Amino acid sequence: MLTQETVSAIAEITGGTKKDAKAHLDAFKEVVVGALERGEDVELKGFVSFTTKEVAERTAQNPQNGEEVVVPAHRKGSASLAKSLRKF
């Protein structure tokens, strides 16, 4: 399902306009991204959890020329579905 299809479905379910549904979806994304940027986790019980992990510095190999490169330490975001949704 693409963003526009999601917006249309939200508008249909709520009886609102597509413009309002898109604004709500954008606000949700902004809240989740903002929390992850601050290092906070977002958990919607029974649906999904968004978390960040610290990844240590490591060496990797450039596949084009075989040269070793250093990948700096960074944070990585991930999402996990609730157990009840994992069967899909």
ChimeraX attribute file (.defattr): number of C-alpha atoms within 10 A of each C-alpha:
attribute: neighborCount
match mode: 1-to-1
recipient: residues
	/A:1	7
	/A:2	7
	/A:3	10
	/A:4	12
	/A:5	10
	/A:6	15
	/A:7	21
	/A:8	17
	/A:9	15
	/A:10	19
	/A:11	17
	/A:12	13
	/A:13	9
	/A:14	10
	/A:15	10
	/A:16	12
	/A:17	14
	/A:18	17
	/A:19	12
	/A:20	14
	/A:21	22
	/A:22	18
	/A:23	13
	/A:24	14
	/A:25	16
	/A:26	12
	/A:27	12
	/A:28	12
	/A:29	12
	/A:30	12
	/A:31	13
	/A:32	16
	/A:33	16
	/A:34	12
	/A:35	16
	/A:36	20
	/A:37	13
	/A:38	9
	/A:39	15
	/A:40	14
	/A:41	17
	/A:42	17
	/A:43	16
	/A:44	10
	/A:45	9
	/A:46	11
	/A:47	13
	/A:48	15
	/A:49	15
	/A:50	18
	/A:51	19
	/A:52	19
	/A:53	13
	/A:54	11
	/A:55	12
	/A:56	10
	/A:57	11
	/A:58	10
	/A:59	10
	/A:60	12
	/A:61	12
	/A:62	11
	/A:63	8
	/A:64	6
	/A:65	7
	/A:66	9
	/A:67	9
	/A:68	11
	/A:69	11
	/A:70	11
	/A:71	13
	/A:72	10
	/A:73	11
	/A:74	11
	/A:75	13
	/A:76	11
	/A:77	14
	/A:78	11
	/A:79	13
	/A:80	13
	/A:81	16
	/A:82	15
	/A:83	10
	/A:84	9
	/A:85	11
	/A:86	9
	/A:87	7
	/A:88	4
